[in-house]
Amino acid sequence: MRNALASLTSRLVVTTVALVLLVSVLIGTVTTLAMRSYLTDQLDTQLNQAMSRVTDSGPVASWRGPLLGSSVGTVVVLSPDSGRPSGVLLDDDEESVRGPRAERLGSDVVGDLGTVSPDDQPHTVSLAGLGRYRVLVRTVPGGQVAVGLPSKGVDDVIGNLVWWEVLLALLAVAGAGGAATYVVRRQLRPLRQVAATAHTVAGLPLAEGEIAIAPRVPDSLTDERTEVGQVGSALNTLLVHVESSLAQRHRSEQQVRQFVADASHELRTPLTTIAGYTELARRRPDDAGAVRTALGKVEEESARMTAMVEDLLLLARLDAGRPLARDSVDLSRLLVEAVSDARVVAQDHRWQLDLPEESIEVTGDAERLHQVVTNLLTNARKHTPPGTTVTVAGTRTASGVRITVHDDGPGFPPDLVDTAFERFVRGDASRTRATTDGTPSGSGGAGLGLSLVHAIVSAHGGSVTLDSHPSSTTVTVSLPGLCRDSP
């Protein structure tokens, strides 16, 4: 993150400096061109004035002497219609009180001026030994006249202007670089604070144990109206999700550890019973009654362990997404059979059944749906006192079927209502619970009964909810798909 910030700072500063340099170059170029055009126009005006003075002196053949009023450096070449061209250069004569003196031009300079087109338009020409000149050639009576003025003054001014522009551009670039560096670093300071929060969280031990991610981006840096605020707000949201996920993982690990302890205890009891009765049968092989009793207890405890292992195997298969059977299930008949079985097992409870006149059918796995209802009734039977009324109802809905199991027992402990369908959650703190006949409870003793209900219903695409209060507990199972009346 630090390298990324440094890179972002560098890019912003370089971009700012490049823009300042580009603007400086454009301004300097436009200024130079405008100044050169202005000075050249002034020089051309002087050139036209000099030409007027020459042409006003009379015909070419009668022109004599220096040009009064002309500046030093002026060149004049006369090309008569008959005769050889000749020219003069007005040079500075410090001893003369009459002004510049005329010096005859060499043939090479005269030849250079002779190449200029007589179109009465100024042209820039380099004259041998004299430098750059602005030259005007005009046709007059008796021949042609060429007048030139030196452009050294213009070139010197433009040269000085360019040097000043370069110097000012360098100063502007240096100032822009320093100012941009300060401003960018100041503006990115909140982003560095966000990065510092991320680094702090990255250094926390998150591998194991109960996780609490306390560091957060300050509220002042989470204003989503700004780019930095959007980053800060997103990071805080991410930290909340990470903390929630890690807390969930920790709870799952604790539940797994608790289940391992519970399952170990649940399995240890029947294993101890099996070992004891096996030892009894081994010591009293001739006692037929003792052997039959021992084999009966071994069979009973084996059935308990088998039921628990089958529950765990079913949960694993549902987690793996293995498909269930998709058959037509007579839900009304299933509920009647389940309630009838419950009446036989728990005669000290009052069992009521509420079904519509027409039979209800759904598509699903009949065996697993029967297990859902059985687990709910077993749960109501085990956790309510004798005399409790348990009402089982099946109804049609616009989108499927709803099964409700209601009892007027004491209800779930408040701290278990939200986690009742999680695996390995038990309604008491003891390792084992006893049924009415004093024997240990069977399937679901490790807290798998309601978790199996939730897993099976979810595999059918449905949902299950719990509403529990003292004297009123209702478990609602909703199955999707349109129900059909049986023929």
VEXKOL-894224 format. One line per field, with one value per residue (C-alpha): residue number from 1; y, z, x. Coordinates in steps of 0.2 Angstrom, whole numbers, plus 5000, padded with zeros to 4 digits. Example, Ala and Ser with C-alpha at 12.3 -4.5 7.8 and 13.67 -1.06 7.14 Angstrom:
// VEXKOL-894224
n [1,2] .
north [4978,4995] .
up [5039,5036] .
east [5062,5068] .
// end
This chain:
// VEXKOL-894224
n [1,2,3,4,5,6,7,8,9,10,11,12,13,14,15,16,17,18,19,20,21,22,23,24,25,26,27,28,29,30,31,32,33,34,35,36,37,38,39,40,41,42,43,44,45,46,47,48,49,50,51,52,53,54,55,56,57,58,59,60,61,62,63,64,65,66,67,68,69,70,71,72,73,74,75,76,77,78,79,80,81,82,83,84,85,86,87,88,89,90,91,92,93,94,95,96,97,98,99,100,101,102,103,104,105,106,107,108,109,110,111,112,113,114,115,116,117,118,119,120,121,122,123,124,125,126,127,128,129,130,131,132,133,134,135,136,137,138,139,140,141,142,143,144,145,146,147,148,149,150,151,152,153,154,155,156,157,158,159,160,161,162,163,164,165,166,167,168,169,170,171,172,173,174,175,176,177,178,179,180,181,182,183,184,185,186,187,188,189,190,191,192,193,194,195,196,197,198,199,200,201,202,203,204,205,206,207,208,209,210,211,212,213,214,215,216,217,218,219,220,221,222,223,224,225,226,227,228,229,230,231,232,233,234,235,236,237,238,239,240,241,242,243,244,245,246,247,248,249,250,251,252,253,254,255,256,257,258,259,260,261,262,263,264,265,266,267,268,269,270,271,272,273,274,275,276,277,278,279,280,281,282,283,284,285,286,287,288,289,290,291,292,293,294,295,296,297,298,299,300,301,302,303,304,305,306,307,308,309,310,311,312,313,314,315,316,317,318,319,320,321,322,323,324,325,326,327,328,329,330,331,332,333,334,335,336,337,338,339,340,341,342,343,344,345,346,347,348,349,350,351,352,353,354,355,356,357,358,359,360,361,362,363,364,365,366,367,368,369,370,371,372,373,374,375,376,377,378,379,380,381,382,383,384,385,386,387,388,389,390,391,392,393,394,395,396,397,398,399,400,401,402,403,404,405,406,407,408,409,410,411,412,413,414,415,416,417,418,419,420,421,422,423,424,425,426,427,428,429,430,431,432,433,434,435,436,437,438,439,440,441,442,443,444,445,446,447,448,449,450,451,452,453,454,455,456,457,458,459,460,461,462,463,464,465,466,467,468,469,470,471,472,473,474,475,476,477,478,479,480,481,482,483,484,485,486,487] .
north [5000,5012,5009,5011,5028,5033,5028,5038,5053,5052,5050,5065,5076,5071,5074,5092,5096,5090,5101,5116,5113,5110,5126,5136,5130,5134,5152,5154,5149,5160,5175,5172,5171,5186,5196,5191,5196,5213,5217,5211,5222,5237,5232,5231,5248,5255,5246,5253,5271,5268,5262,5278,5289,5280,5281,5299,5304,5302,5290,5276,5284,5301,5294,5300,5301,5294,5292,5305,5299,5281,5271,5263,5246,5250,5243,5250,5242,5251,5240,5252,5245,5249,5246,5236,5236,5244,5246,5254,5251,5265,5263,5272,5286,5293,5307,5313,5326,5322,5305,5288,5286,5275,5261,5252,5234,5219,5210,5195,5205,5213,5196,5190,5205,5202,5185,5193,5194,5212,5209,5224,5212,5211,5195,5188,5186,5181,5193,5187,5195,5206,5193,5192,5206,5211,5216,5225,5226,5238,5242,5261,5271,5267,5250,5242,5247,5235,5241,5230,5233,5222,5210,5208,5219,5208,5192,5199,5203,5186,5177,5186,5183,5164,5164,5172,5161,5146,5152,5156,5139,5131,5141,5137,5118,5118,5128,5117,5101,5107,5114,5098,5087,5096,5097,5079,5072,5082,5076,5058,5059,5051,5037,5033,5033,5020,5010,5011,5003,4989,4986,4985,4973,4962,4961,4954,4935,4929,4910,4904,4908,4921,4935,4953,4966,4982,4993,5004,5018,5034,5041,5057,5046,5037,5050,5042,5059,5058,5045,5042,5041,5027,5017,5020,5015,4999,4994,4996,4986,4972,4972,4969,4955,4947,4949,4941,4927,4923,4924,4911,4900,4901,4896,4882,4876,4877,4868,4854,4853,4852,4839,4828,4828,4825,4811,4803,4803,4796,4783,4779,4775,4761,4755,4753,4744,4732,4729,4725,4713,4705,4702,4695,4683,4677,4674,4665,4656,4642,4655,4656,4670,4681,4678,4682,4698,4703,4700,4710,4725,4724,4724,4739,4749,4744,4751,4768,4769,4764,4778,4791,4786,4786,4803,4810,4801,4808,4826,4823,4817,4832,4844,4836,4840,4822,4823,4816,4805,4815,4805,4809,4809,4808,4820,4818,4799,4803,4814,4802,4788,4799,4805,4788,4782,4796,4792,4774,4780,4794,4790,4804,4817,4824,4822,4832,4831,4845,4841,4847,4835,4832,4823,4833,4828,4834,4830,4824,4810,4801,4793,4809,4819,4806,4808,4827,4825,4811,4821,4836,4825,4817,4834,4839,4823,4824,4842,4844,4837,4824,4831,4843,4845,4843,4849,4844,4853,4852,4866,4871,4888,4897,4891,4874,4866,4871,4859,4866,4857,4867,4862,4871,4866,4877,4882,4883,4892,4910,4908,4893,4900,4908,4893,4879,4872,4873,4856,4850,4862,4854,4860,4855,4855,4837,4824,4812,4814,4800,4795,4791,4773,4779,4773,4785,4795,4789,4798,4817,4815,4824,4839,4832,4831,4849,4851,4835,4844,4859,4850,4839,4853,4864,4850,4850,4869,4873,4882,4879,4892,4892,4903,4899,4907,4900,4889,4891,4883,4882,4874,4878,4869,4876,4865,4873,4867,4867,4854,4843,4834,4815,4807] .
up [5000,5004,4987,4979,4988,4983,4965,4965,4973,4960,4945,4951,4954,4937,4929,4937,4932,4914,4912,4919,4907,4892,4897,4899,4882,4873,4881,4877,4859,4856,4865,4854,4838,4842,4847,4831,4821,4829,4828,4810,4806,4813,4803,4787,4791,4792,4776,4767,4773,4768,4750,4749,4753,4739,4726,4730,4726,4707,4693,4697,4685,4694,4712,4721,4739,4755,4760,4773,4787,4784,4799,4800,4792,4778,4761,4744,4727,4711,4696,4681,4665,4656,4666,4681,4697,4712,4730,4746,4765,4777,4790,4806,4804,4822,4814,4802,4808,4793,4799,4792,4778,4763,4759,4742,4743,4736,4721,4732,4742,4727,4719,4734,4733,4714,4718,4727,4717,4713,4720,4732,4747,4761,4761,4773,4765,4772,4765,4764,4779,4784,4792,4790,4782,4777,4759,4748,4729,4719,4700,4697,4682,4674,4684,4700,4718,4732,4750,4765,4784,4796,4807,4820,4832,4830,4832,4847,4856,4851,4858,4874,4875,4873,4886,4898,4894,4897,4913,4919,4913,4923,4938,4935,4934,4950,4959,4952,4957,4975,4977,4969,4980,4996,4991,4985,5000,5011,5001,5002,5021,5024,5012,5022,5038,5029,5024,5042,5048,5035,5040,5059,5055,5044,5059,5071,5075,5065,5064,5079,5095,5097,5085,5089,5075,5085,5073,5061,5050,5059,5055,5048,5034,5029,5020,5004,4995,4993,4985,5001,5011,4999,5002,5021,5022,5011,5022,5038,5030,5025,5042,5049,5037,5041,5060,5058,5048,5060,5074,5065,5062,5080,5085,5073,5080,5098,5092,5084,5100,5110,5099,5099,5118,5118,5105,5114,5130,5121,5113,5128,5138,5126,5123,5142,5143,5129,5137,5154,5147,5136,5151,5161,5147,5146,5165,5165,5149,5157,5163,5148,5156,5159,5142,5134,5145,5140,5121,5123,5130,5118,5104,5112,5114,5096,5089,5099,5091,5074,5075,5080,5066,5053,5058,5056,5039,5033,5038,5029,5013,5014,5016,5000,4991,4986,4979,4988,4981,4971,4973,4976,4995,5004,5017,5026,5028,5034,5048,5053,5055,5064,5077,5079,5083,5095,5104,5107,5113,5124,5131,5145,5132,5122,5104,5091,5072,5061,5043,5028,5021,5005,5006,5004,4992,4989,4979,4990,4999,5009,5021,5025,5027,5039,5049,5049,5057,5069,5075,5079,5088,5098,5102,5109,5118,5127,5132,5138,5154,5155,5151,5137,5122,5105,5090,5072,5058,5039,5027,5009,5005,4988,4985,4994,5010,5028,5043,5061,5077,5092,5111,5127,5136,5145,5129,5123,5134,5127,5124,5112,5102,5089,5088,5090,5072,5073,5075,5091,5101,5116,5127,5143,5150,5155,5144,5144,5146,5152,5145,5156,5158,5165,5150,5141,5126,5109,5092,5094,5111,5104,5098,5080,5080,5075,5064,5054,5052,5046,5034,5026,5024,5016,5004,4999,4995,5010,5027,5045,5059,5078,5088,5107,5122,5139,5136,5117,5106,5087,5074,5056,5041,5024,5008,4991,4976,4972,4982,4973,4979,4978,4966] .
east [5000,5014,5022,5006,5003,5021,5018,5001,5010,5023,5011,5000,5016,5023,5006,5005,5023,5020,5004,5013,5027,5015,5006,5022,5028,5012,5012,5030,5028,5012,5021,5037,5027,5017,5032,5041,5026,5025,5043,5044,5029,5038,5053,5043,5035,5053,5058,5044,5048,5066,5060,5049,5064,5074,5061,5057,5075,5071,5075,5088,5101,5100,5102,5117,5124,5118,5100,5096,5085,5090,5096,5113,5114,5102,5107,5102,5105,5101,5098,5096,5089,5106,5121,5128,5119,5128,5124,5129,5128,5125,5138,5141,5153,5158,5168,5155,5142,5131,5126,5130,5142,5138,5150,5150,5143,5153,5147,5142,5130,5123,5121,5111,5099,5097,5089,5074,5058,5053,5035,5035,5034,5047,5058,5070,5087,5104,5118,5135,5145,5130,5118,5099,5090,5072,5073,5060,5062,5052,5052,5054,5056,5073,5076,5074,5078,5081,5081,5086,5086,5095,5084,5097,5088,5072,5083,5091,5075,5067,5082,5082,5063,5066,5079,5068,5054,5065,5071,5053,5047,5060,5055,5037,5041,5051,5038,5024,5033,5036,5018,5011,5021,5015,4997,4996,5004,4992,4977,4983,4986,4968,4972,4988,4978,4966,4981,4988,4971,4973,4991,4986,4972,4984,4995,4982,4982,4967,4971,4963,4953,4940,4943,4938,4944,4944,4953,4942,4944,4939,4921,4929,4937,4921,4911,4906,4904,4923,4934,4944,4928,4922,4938,4937,4919,4922,4936,4925,4911,4924,4931,4913,4911,4927,4924,4907,4914,4928,4916,4905,4920,4925,4907,4907,4924,4917,4901,4912,4922,4907,4899,4915,4914,4895,4897,4911,4901,4885,4895,4905,4890,4883,4901,4903,4887,4891,4908,4900,4887,4899,4910,4895,4891,4909,4910,4893,4892,4881,4868,4856,4846,4861,4867,4850,4850,4867,4864,4848,4857,4871,4858,4849,4865,4871,4855,4858,4875,4869,4855,4868,4880,4866,4860,4878,4880,4863,4869,4885,4876,4864,4879,4887,4872,4866,4849,4834,4820,4807,4791,4773,4771,4754,4757,4740,4744,4761,4755,4742,4754,4767,4754,4747,4764,4767,4751,4757,4774,4768,4751,4753,4753,4737,4740,4729,4728,4721,4720,4709,4696,4706,4722,4738,4751,4769,4784,4798,4807,4794,4806,4815,4799,4793,4809,4806,4789,4795,4809,4798,4785,4800,4807,4790,4787,4804,4805,4787,4780,4765,4748,4755,4744,4753,4744,4750,4742,4744,4738,4739,4746,4747,4765,4765,4762,4764,4766,4765,4768,4762,4763,4758,4774,4787,4795,4813,4826,4827,4845,4842,4828,4840,4851,4839,4842,4861,4870,4876,4865,4857,4843,4852,4869,4870,4878,4863,4845,4833,4816,4801,4807,4824,4834,4846,4838,4841,4843,4845,4853,4869,4858,4855,4836,4831,4847,4841,4824,4832,4844,4831,4818,4832,4836,4818,4819,4809,4811,4808,4805,4803,4792,4794,4786,4781,4765,4767,4780,4777,4788,4783,4789,4786,4788,4788,4778,4760,4751,4739,4723,4724,4713] .
// end
